[in-house]
Amino acid sequence: MKNTISHRVADFLKNFPPFSFLHQREIEALSEQISIIYKEKDSVVFTENEETHNSFYIVHKGAVTLRNSFSNAVLDMCDEGDIFGLRPLIANENYKMEARTHEESILYAIPIAVFKPYALENKAVGNFLIESFASNTRNPYSKSHRGKLFGEASATETLDANKSILDIQPVKYSKKLVSCSASTTAKDIAETMTKKNVGAILIVENSLPIGIITDKDLRNKIVTGAFPITTTASVIMTTPVITYPKKMTVTQAQMAMMKSNISHLCITKDGTANTKAVGILSKHDVMVEIGNNPAVLIKAVKRAKKFKQIKPIRANIMQLLQGYLDQNIPMTLTSKIITELNDVCIKQVIAIALKKMKTPPPVKFAWLAMGSQGRSEQLLHTDQDNALMYEDVPEELSAATKSYFLELATHVNKGLFDIGYDYCPAEMMASNPKWCLSMSEYKDLVYHWITNPGKNEVLLSFIFFDYSLSYGDKELVNNLSDFIFENIKANPVFYIHLVSGALQSPSPTGFFRQLLVEQDGEHKDFFDIKRRALMPLADAARVLILSHSVKSISNSPERFEKLADLEPQNKELYLACSYSYKALLKFRTKQGLLHHDSGQFIALEALTKLEKIKLKRTFKTIKELQELITIRFNASNIL
């Protein structure tokens, strides 16, 4: 007779990690050993410093709060499918926090002795448990767990930025395999290779690669008359075939070909000839990837004479980005490389636009990137946010000067559109007369924002104050930056309005840490990762860095890292914010590349439980950061 209760337990567990990594029979066997515990609201599961239990727990119904009993600070809220109480499984010491039911709850207690063998034998289970344990430590921002917590490489794993990019750049291989048996004749092989337009054919036996024939083999052995055209593949093939795993870098591929003096590599599932072939990598493929090297792409952009010549290079940059994400290259390095490539594209568009003008610029000017592009965080193809600032001129030259730069800006905005940047729906572009102004006009505009901080003025300052110089005169930008800092310092009440604006972003989670989705409109039921997760962090970083009068740092993670130096007492929080932001940016970028959009709106039903858990973990910093700026700038009175 079937144990109905254990089967219900198994049906529940199979949907949540780490149990979802187990085979069904393992889940069913485990379920027979699990205890079901009912707890009323506000019941203690375990206390801080209590000796560890012989089980850890998963929430079936309800919610459990994990808190520091000394400070009473809530460290985490566990809801359906979340595990907690892992300390006895990972570390041989007493509990470091209290677990108490937030509401009436049903918990499953998983015996440590029964589960531990699965954690030791199954790598996915073990890794998930370690990561979950790290996120529930007393200090969720601790240095020892920061890398594991947010999915970024640890300090020891971070790649040296000076290392050759070819050492980390993945190489793409052809997945369209052309193969034949050992008994196929040279004539048939030549006909197949010609028809399929390939330079090599794989010889297989029982789906395993046993040899390879290239066009060079046919020339040297058949065309020369050394062997008749009826010769079988087994006679003229190169064997054993040289095999490598799927994840290869450009440098590894180059070295492999040079070492064996060959032009093709066979890619198999595990890199050996004992598993099925999944692709062929040719010397031509390697040369194409070398052509996608950032240094080569930069040279190609600088050679472009027309806007349309830059667009295919931008497509190569997106391929490069996808490769870096697939290889799990640290986000810091990925962002720097892609941002540099994008900046070169923008500079070249401006250079081409200047050549379209009948005369050189009448005075010095600066092209400003704003918003996410100004923060060096625009990795995907999104819309434009830019402005143009030029030197002050006498009143009689004002109209002609503005007309010149509006014409130039129109050329540039069109060029950026042509290479893949959409026009800004709000027309926050330099071709709009509102964003093509002289130095004095920008100072007047900024002064109005600072001294009359309404909702619209704060919103505009959020976008504009993240500017960075894309092209032109640096002194103009420094002059404006000094003016902004001087006037903000003279008007401290402006900070309160900035904080108020920074706290207006909608919360990422609701009761029991449920991810909140859009309730109506085009993106109904989608999660807005930009407004609910990235913006609260970016807005807070901006407010704090402005309060320290730090200029020339517009990137959000870099702002947090600078703040960590300036405020040692908040170092752990700021570094956690930096890692959270990079993790969220990586998540958005992956989603955008997957769906060929901006990655802003995410369909939660398409995410795995593990992805949702990782997403939620990054939100831990948002609440604490917002509390910090609320208290520091005494903003609670106006919220």
N, C-alpha and C positions, 0 to 999 in steps of 0.2 A: 504494500500500500504506500502511495506517495505521501511524503511529508509536505502537505499543502503550505504550511507556514514557511518552511525553508525555501520552497520554490518561489514564494512571493518575495522573500528576501533577495533571492538570486536575481529575480526579474528587475528588482530595484537597483541592485549593485552594478549590474552589467552596463548601466547607463552612465556611470560616474568613474573617473579615474581615482585611484590606480587600478580599481577592479576591472575596468573596461579593457585593461591590457592583458588580462588573464583569459585562458580558454574557458568555454562555457562549463566544461566538466569540473574545472578547478573552482570556479565560482560556486557551483552547486555543492561541491564538497565542503567548501569554506562556510557556506550558508548554514549547513547543518550544525556548525559549532558556534554560531553567533547567538548572543543573548539579546533579547529585546527589552529595553528599559523605558518605562513611562516616567516622566518628570512633570510635576506641576510648575506653573509659572514661578520664577524666582527661586528655583531649587538649585542647590549647589551640586555640581558634578564632581569637581575636585577643587581643593583650595591651594593657594600659593604655599610652597614649601611642604605640602603633603607628600608622603611617600607615593611613588608611582603605582598605578593599578596594573593588573596583568592584561589589560586590554587597551586599545585606543578606540575612538568613537567616530561614527558618521551620523549626521543628522538625517533622519527619515522624514519627520514632520516637525514644524516649529522652528525655533531659532535659539542659538546659544551665544552668549556674550563672553568674550575673553577679555579680562581686565587686570590691570596692575592693582592689587589690593591696597598697596601703600598710598598711591596717588589717586586711586579710583579711576584712572584713565582707561577708556575703552581701547583695546589694542586691535580687536577684530570682532566681527559679527558673523557667525557661521550659520548658514541657512541650509535648505535641502540639498543634500549631496556633498556638503563640505565635511572634511575630516578634521579632527583636532585631538589633542592629547597624545601626540606622537613621541613625547620625550622618552618614555620607557623603551620605545623601539629603536631610537637613534642614540640617546645618551643615557648613561647609567647614573641619574641624579634626580632629585625631587622636582616636582612641578615648579615652574618659574612664574606662573600666573594663575588666576582663578577662572574657572569655567562655571557659569551660572545660566540657567535657562531664562531667556528673554520673554518667553511665553510658554504655554503648555506644549510639551515636546515629546516626541518618540525618538529614541536613540538606538542605534545598533552598536553593541560592544563587540569588537573583533579581537579574539584572543591573540596576544603577541606570539605565544609559542606556536600556534597554528599558522599564523600569517608570515612569520619571519622567513621561512624557507622560500616563499614566493618572492620576497623582496631581494633575497640574495641571488636567486637564480634568474630572475627576470630584470634585465637592465632598465627597461622603461618604468617598471614599478619602483625600483630602487631610486632612480633619478627623481621621480615625481615626489616620493616621500621626503627625500632630502630637501627638495625645493619647498615643499609645504612646511616642513619643519623650520626652514630658514625664515619663511615669511611670518611665522608665529613665535619668533624669539621675543624676549622682553623688549629689545630694541630692534624694530623691523628695519632700521636703516644701518645696522651694524656693518662695519667694514668687511668682516669675515664672510658675510652672506650677500653683500651688495651685488656681486656679479651674478650669483645664482638667482637672486630675488627678481631681477628685472630682465634676465635673458641676455645681458651684455657680457662680453668676455671680462674676466677679472683682470686686475692690473698686470699680473704675470703673464696673462694670455694675450694682452693687447699687443697688436703688431707694431713694430717700430715703424714710425711714419716715414723714415728714410729708406726703408726696405724697398727694393725694386717692385713696382706694381705688378710686374709679370710673375713675381713669386706668389702672388695671391689671386691674380686674375684667373677665373675659370675658363677653360677652353670648351667650345661647343663642338660636338661631334655629330656626324650624320646618323640618324636613327633609321634611315631607309636602307636596310641591309639587302644586298644582292648576293645570293649564295647558290651553290650547286653541289652535287655529289662528287666523290673522287673518280667516278667512272665517266663523267661528262668529258666530251672531246674538246680539244683546243678550238676547233671550228665553232662549236656551239657556244663555248665560253666567249669567244671574240664577238659573235653575233649578239649575245646577251649584253655584254658590256657596252657595245655600240648603241643598242636599242635603249638601254637604261642610262646612257651617258655617264658612266662611272669609270674610275681609274683602277678599280680593284674589285675582285670577287672572292668571297669567302668559301672555303671548302668545308662542308660540315658532315658530321656522321653522328646520328642519334641526337641531332640538334646541337652538338658540341663542335667548336671550331678545331679542325685538325690541320688546316693549312690556308694559304692565301696565294692568289695569283694576281699580279699587277700588270698594267699595260707594258711596263718595262720587261717583265718576264716574257710576254708574248713577242716583243720585238727581238729580244736576245736569243730566245730559244726556238721560236717558230718562224719568224720572218727571215732569220738568217739561214734557215734550212737545217739547223742542228737537229730538229725533230719534225716529223711529218705533222700535217694539220689534223690527222686522226689520233694523235697522241692524247691519252687521257690526263685528267687533272692530277692524278696521283703521281705521275711521272715528273711533271714540270712545276708543281706547286712548291712554295717555300714552307718548310715544316721543321720544327714545330712553330706554330704561329705565336707571335709576341703579343701577349695580352696585358691589359691594364684595367684598373677600376674606373667607374663612371666619373668620379670626382678627381679631375686632374687640372693642374694649373698650366698656364702657357709654358712656363719654364720647365716643368716636369715633362711635358710632351716634347719640347725641343730636345731636352737631354736624352730622353728615351730613344728618339729617332737618331740622334747623333751617335749614341752608344752602340746601337745595333746596325747603323748605316742603312736604315730602311725609310720608306716614305709613307708607310701606313701602319697604324696600330689597331688591333682588334680590342674593342671595349666589351668586357663581359660583366655579369652581375657582381661578381666578387673579385674581379681582377685576375682570375686564373682561367686556364683552359678547361677546368672541370665544371664550369657553369655556362649557361646559355649566352651566346653573343647578343649584345643589345645595340651595337653600333660600330661604325668604322671612323677612325680619325685619320685624315690625310695631312700631308705637309702643307697643302693648300689651305686646309681649315686652320692650321696653326698660323699661317701667314695672315689670314683674314683677321684672326684674333689679335695678332700683333698690330694690325692696322686699327683695331679698336682700343689700343693702349691709349690712356689719357694724353700722353705726350704727342703721339701721332695725331690724335683727334684735334688737339689744340692747333697744331701746325696746319691741319686741313681747314679748320675754321678761319685761320688768319689768311689763308690763300683765297678764300671765297671772295668773289667780286660781285655777286648778286645774292639777294635774300634767299632765293630758292635753292641755292647751292648749300646753304647752312641746314636746311630742313632735314635731309637724309642723315647728316652728321648728328643732329639732335636725336634722331631715331636710334643711332648707334649708342648714344649716351644712355638712353633708356635701357638698351640691351645690357650695357655695362652695369647699370644700377641693378637690374634683375640678377645678373651674375653675382654681384657682391652680396646681395641678400641671400641668394641660394647658398653661397659659400659661408654665410654667417660672419662676414667681415664686420668688425666693430663699427657701430653706427657713427661714431665720431670721425673715423677715417673715411667712411663712405660719404658722409655729408660734406666733408672738406673737398673731396675729389669731385663730386657731382656739382657742388656749388661753384668750384673753380671753373669747371667746364661750362656751366651755364653763364657765368660772368663773362667768359671769353666770347661766347655767342652774342651776348648783349652788346659788348664793346664793338664787335665786328659789325653788327647791325647799325650801330651809331656811326661807325667809320664809313660804311657804305652810304648811309643817309647824308652825311656831310658832303660826300662827293656829288650828290644829286643837287646840292645847293649851288646857285650861280656864283656866290661869293663866300669867302671864309666868314666865320662868326665875327660879328662886329665887336664883341667884348667877350671876356672870359665867362664860362658857364659851367654848371655841374648838373649831370643827370643823376637823379636820386632814385634808387630802388626802395620801395616801401613795403610795409606789411611783412608777410612771410618771406618774400624775396629779399627784403632789406635785412631780415634776421638770418639770412643764409639757411633757410629751412624749406625752401620751395624745391623739392626734389622731383615732383611730378609736373606734368603739363597743366598748369592752372591759369587763372586769368591774371592780367597785368595790374600792378599798382605802382605808379611811378610819377615823378614830378621833375620839372626843370627849373633851375634857379640861375639867374644871370646877374652880372655886375650892375650896379646902379649907373644910370646915364642921365645927362641933362634932360629937362622936361621936353625940350624940342625934339629930342631923339627917341623919346619913350615909345611912341606909337610904332615907329619903323622897327625899332629893336624887338618889340614884342611880336610884331608881325613876322619877323625873320625866324624867331625861335618857335613860334607856333607852327610855321611851315616845316621847320626841321623836326619838331616833335611829331607832326602828322606822318612824316616819312618813317620815323623810328617806330611809332606805334603800329603802323601798317607792316613794317618789316618784322616786328616781334610777332604779330598775328600770323604772318606768312610762315614763320618757322615753328609755330605751334602754341604760342601764348594767346589765349582768347582775350578779346577786349573786356575791360572791366564793366560789369553791368551798371555800377554806380558812376561810371565815367571818371574814376579817380586815375586819370592819365594825363601826361604832360601836354597832350594835344587839346585838352580842355583848358580854356583861358584861366579857369580858377586855379589850375596847378602849373601854370607857366608864368612865373612872376619874378620880379627883381628881388634882390637881397632885402631892400627896405620894405617891400610889399610883404614878403614872407615874415619879416620881423613884426610888422604891424598885425598880421594874421595870428601869429603865435601869441603875441602879447594879448590880443583879444581873447583867445582861448584861455589863457592862464588867469586873466583878471575877470572874466565873465564865464566861469565854468558851468555851462548848462550841459544837458545830456548829449546834445549833438556835438558840442565843442570837445567834450571828453572823448567821445567816440572818434572824432577826427584826430585828436592828439594821440590816441592809442595807435592809430595806423601810421601817422606821420612821424612820430617820435622814434619809430623803429627804422628810420632811413639809414641807408649806407650809400657811399659814393660808387656809382657804376662807371662813370666816365667824366672827365673834366678836371676842374680846378679844386684841389683839396682844401686850399685856404678859405674858399667861400664856405665850404661845409663846416670847417672848424670855427669860423666866425659865427655862423648860425648856431652851432652847438653851444658855444660860450654864452651867447645871448639867451638861449633857452634855459641853461642852468642858472644863470644870474637871476632871471626873472622868476623861476620856480622857487629859488631860495628866498627871494624877497616876498613871495606870496605863499606861505606855508599852507594856507587853507586849500590851495589847489591839490595838495596831496590827499586831503580828505575826499575830494571829489574823484580823484583818480582811484582811490581805494574803493569808494562806493561803486564806481564803474566796474572795477575788477571783480567785485563780489556779485555782479548782476548775472554772470554766466550761470545757466541752469545746472543743477546738481547732476552728476553722472548716475547716482543711485538713489533709490527710494527706501522704503521700509525693507528691512532684512537684506539690504545690499542688492536688491533687484535692479538691473540696468534699466534706466528710464529711456523710453523711446519717444519719438515725435507722435503727437496725438492727432494731427491732421495735416493736410497739405500734400504736396507731391511726394514727400518722404515719410508719410505716415507709417508707423511701426518700425522705422529704422532708427538706429542709434547714431547720434551726431557726435562723432569723436572729436571734431574740431571745437564746437561750442561747449561741450560738456566735460572735456578732459584737457585738451591742449590749451585752449584760451585761458582758463583759470590760472594755469601755471605761467603762461607767457605774460599775462596781465600783471600778476603779482611780481614777477621778475623785473618787469619794466618799472613799476612803482618803486621797488626797493633799490634798484640800481640808480634811478634818478635821485633818490634821497641821499645817495652817497656821492652824487656829482661825478659819476664815472662815465666818460664818453668813449666812443670808438669801440664799445662792446655791445652789439645788438643781438647776437645769437643767444637764445634763451638758456640752453645748457651752459654756455660759457658765462652768462650772467650769474647763474647760480654758483658756478665754481669760483667766480670772483667774489661773490658774497660770502662764500665759505671762508675765504681768506680774510675778508674784512670783519666778519663776525664769527670768531672761533667758537663762541658759546652756542651758535646755531649751525655749526659746520655739518653735523650729521644730517640734519633736516635738509639743508641746501644741496648737499651732494646727493641725497635721495631724490630730491626734486629733479636734479640734472639727469639722473639715471632714468627716472620715471618718464621724463619728457622724451628722452631718446628712444625709450621702449615704445611709447605711444606713437612717435613719429615713424618708427620702423613698422609698427603695426598698420598705420594708415597707408604708408607707402606700399606695403605688400598688398593690401586690399585694393589700392588704386591700380597697381600693375595687373592684378588678377582680373579686375572688372573694367579696365581701360577707362577709368574716370579719376576724379580727384581723391577718392578714398575717404571722403568726409562722412558719407552715410553708409552704415554697415548693417546688413541683414543679420540679426542676432541668431536666427534659426539656422543660418549657414555655419555658425561657429560651433566648434566642439566644446564640451564642458571644460576641457583643459585650457582652451583659448579664452573662454570667459573668465576662468579663474585668474589667468595671467593678466587679463585686462583689468579685473577688479583690484588686483594687488597694486597696480600703479596709482589707484585713486586714494590710497592711504595718505599720501603726502598732501593732497589738495586741501582737505579739511584743516589739517594742522597749520598749513601755510596761510590759509585765509584767516584763521584765528590769530596768527601772529601779526598780520598787517592790520587787522581790525583793532587789536589792542594797541599796537604801536602808534597808529595815527588817530586813535580815539574815534573810530568811525562808527561805533555802535549806535551813537545818538542820531545818526542821519539815515540808518538803514531801516 
